């Protein structure tokens, strides 16, 4: 559900939601009172909530909900972020935000167990080639930073996504994926062998950076 009083912002969110294969838009509300009524009538998994609303603010609306859904704040005022996170908001999108940033927030919302009726977190969504792709986490082999993009290699395909390696790792399970070089991250369960300063994964040799070597072997020894 979108709670937003600016038509342009409503249109952007609706466009992003329409592109997402796992989201279905239930309602668009111009103010907090209408949103409160809709929340009593519908089961909402993710609430895109503007902070600055006419009458009752988005933050006050969230405070009034006994069992709120996953909330992603949307606002032009970044100074409200701290208060939003104190209310257990999933994420905080500062306008104008890109589809990539939107996807990151939605991936975080989907990954919260028991919060809503959202799917179990066995996958993430990424944008590549002007499309949104569903990527099964267990299919990921490794990721390589290429400037403003990341080449994500899977068992049977690959995607060039608009993301940083650091942001991608935030969306993946920390006990399964690790950075091994300033330009590479890998799936631990896809390692074939380690030889010298290289890791072999699905026929590809991936370098191990000196600053990442100790943490890599520590995680390997815990398996």
C-alpha positions in Angstrom: 0.0 0.0 0.0 1.2 3.5 -0.8 0.5 6.4 1.6 1.6 9.5 -0.2 0.0 12.9 -0.9 2.1 13.9 -3.9 0.8 12.6 -7.3 4.2 12.5 -8.9 5.6 10.4 -6.0 2.5 8.1 -6.1 3.1 7.6 -9.8 6.8 6.7 -9.3 6.0 4.2 -6.6 3.2 2.6 -8.6 5.5 2.3 -11.6 8.2 0.6 -9.5 5.6 -1.8 -7.9 4.1 -2.7 -11.2 7.6 -3.7 -12.4 8.2 -6.0 -9.4 7.0 -9.6 -10.1 6.3 -10.3 -6.4 4.3 -7.1 -5.5 0.6 -6.3 -5.9 -0.6 -2.8 -5.2 -3.7 -2.9 -2.9 -4.4 0.8 -2.3 -3.1 4.3 -2.7 -4.0 6.7 0.1 -3.6 10.5 0.1 -3.5 10.9 3.9 -3.0 8.9 7.1 -6.7 8.7 8.1 -7.6 7.0 4.9 -4.6 4.7 5.3 -5.7 3.7 8.8 -9.1 2.7 7.4 -7.6 0.7 4.6 -5.2 -1.1 7.0 -8.2 -2.3 9.0 -9.9 -3.7 5.9 -7.0 -5.2 4.1 -4.0 -7.4 5.0 -1.0 -5.4 3.9 2.6 -6.8 3.8 4.6 -3.7 2.9 3.6 -0.1 3.5 5.3 2.7 1.6 4.7 5.6 3.9 5.4 9.3 3.4 6.5 11.1 6.5 5.1 14.6 5.7 1.3 14.0 5.2 -1.6 16.4 5.7 -3.1 16.2 9.2 -1.6 13.2 10.8 2.1 12.5 9.9 3.4 9.2 8.7 5.4 8.7 11.9 2.3 9.3 14.0 0.3 6.9 11.9 2.9 4.2 12.5 2.9 4.9 16.2 -0.9 4.4 16.2 -0.8 0.9 14.6 -0.8 -2.0 17.1 0.6 -4.5 14.6 2.1 -2.6 11.7 3.2 -4.2 8.5 6.8 -3.8 7.2 7.1 -0.1 6.7 9.4 1.6 4.2 9.4 5.4 4.7 9.5 7.7 1.7 10.3 11.4 2.2 12.2 14.4 0.9 13.5 15.0 4.5 16.4 12.8 5.5 16.5 14.3 9.0 13.5 12.1 9.9 15.4 8.8 9.3 16.6 8.3 12.9 13.1 8.6 14.2 11.9 6.2 11.5 14.4 3.5 12.4 13.6 3.9 16.1 10.1 2.7 15.1 11.5 -0.4 13.4 11.0 0.8 9.9 12.6 -1.5 7.3 14.2 1.2 5.3 14.1 4.9 4.5 13.9 6.1 0.9 14.9 9.7 0.3 13.2 11.3 -2.8 14.0 11.1 -5.6 15.1 7.4 -5.3 16.0 5.0 -8.1 14.4 1.6 -8.9 17.6 0.0 -7.7 17.3 1.6 -4.3 13.6 0.7 -4.2 14.5 -3.0 -4.9 17.0 -3.0 -2.1 14.4 -1.8 0.4 11.8 -4.4 -0.8 14.4 -7.2 -0.6 15.0 -6.2 3.1 11.2 -6.2 3.8 10.8 -9.7 2.2 13.7 -11.1 4.2 12.1 -10.3 7.6 10.8 -13.6 9.0 7.3 -13.7 10.5 6.7 -10.0 9.9 4.1 -10.4 7.2 2.8 -12.8 4.6 5.7 -12.1 2.4 7.5 -15.0 0.7 10.3 -16.8 2.5 13.7 -15.2 1.8 15.1 -17.7 -0.7 15.6 -15.1 -3.4 16.3 -11.4 -4.1 15.2 -9.1 -6.9 17.7 -7.3 -9.0 17.5 -4.8 -11.9 19.4 -5.6 -15.1 18.8 -4.8 -18.8 15.8 -2.6 -17.9 14.0 -5.6 -16.3 13.6 -6.8 -12.7 14.8 -10.4 -12.2 14.1 -12.8 -9.4 17.4 -14.4 -8.4 17.4 -17.6 -6.3 20.1 -17.1 -3.7 21.3 -20.7 -3.8 22.0 -20.3 -7.5 24.5 -17.4 -7.0 28.2 -18.4 -7.5 30.0 -15.1 -7.2 29.8 -11.4 -7.8 32.4 -9.0 -9.4 32.5 -5.2 -9.0 32.7 -3.4 -12.4 32.7 0.3 -11.8 29.1 1.3 -11.0 27.8 -2.2 -11.7 28.2 -5.7 -10.3 28.4 -8.8 -12.5 26.3 -11.5 -10.7 27.2 -15.0 -11.9 24.7 -17.8 -11.3 24.7 -21.5 -12.1 23.1 -21.0 -15.6 23.2 -17.3 -16.3 24.6 -13.9 -15.2 23.3 -10.4 -14.8 25.0 -7.0 -14.9 23.2 -5.1 -12.1 23.4 -1.4 -11.1 24.7 -1.9 -7.5 27.8 -1.8 -5.4 29.3 -5.0 -4.1 28.8 -3.7 -0.5 25.1 -3.1 -1.1 24.6 -6.5 -2.7 26.2 -8.3 0.2 23.8 -6.5 2.6 20.9 -8.3 0.9 22.5 -11.7 1.0 22.8 -14.1 4.0 26.0 -13.2 5.8 26.8 -16.8 6.8 26.7 -17.9 3.1 28.5 -15.0 1.2 31.8 -13.3 1.9 33.9 -10.7 0.2 37.3 -12.2 -0.7 38.8 -9.3 -2.7 38.0 -5.6 -3.2 36.3 -6.6 -6.5 34.9 -10.1 -5.7 32.5 -11.8 -3.3 31.7 -15.5 -3.4 29.2 -18.1 -2.2 31.0 -20.2 0.4 29.2 -23.4 -0.6 30.2 -23.1 -4.2 34.0 -23.3 -3.5 35.6 -26.2 -5.4 39.1 -25.7 -3.9 41.6 -23.0 -2.8 45.1 -22.9 -4.2 47.5 -20.2 -3.2 45.8 -16.9 -3.6 42.9 -18.1 -5.8 39.6 -19.8 -5.3 38.1 -22.0 -7.9 34.3 -21.7 -8.4 32.5 -23.3 -11.4 35.7 -23.3 -13.5 36.6 -19.7 -12.6 39.6 -18.6 -10.6 38.8 -15.8 -8.2 41.7 -13.9 -6.5 41.9 -13.6 -2.7 42.9 -10.2 -1.4 45.4 -10.1 1.4 43.1 -8.1 3.7 40.3 -10.7 3.3 42.3 -13.9 3.6 42.1 -14.3 7.3 38.3 -13.9 7.5 37.8 -16.2 4.6 39.7 -19.1 6.2 38.0 -18.4 9.5 34.6 -18.8 7.9 35.7 -21.9 6.0 36.9 -23.5 9.2 33.5 -22.9 10.8 31.7 -24.9 8.2 
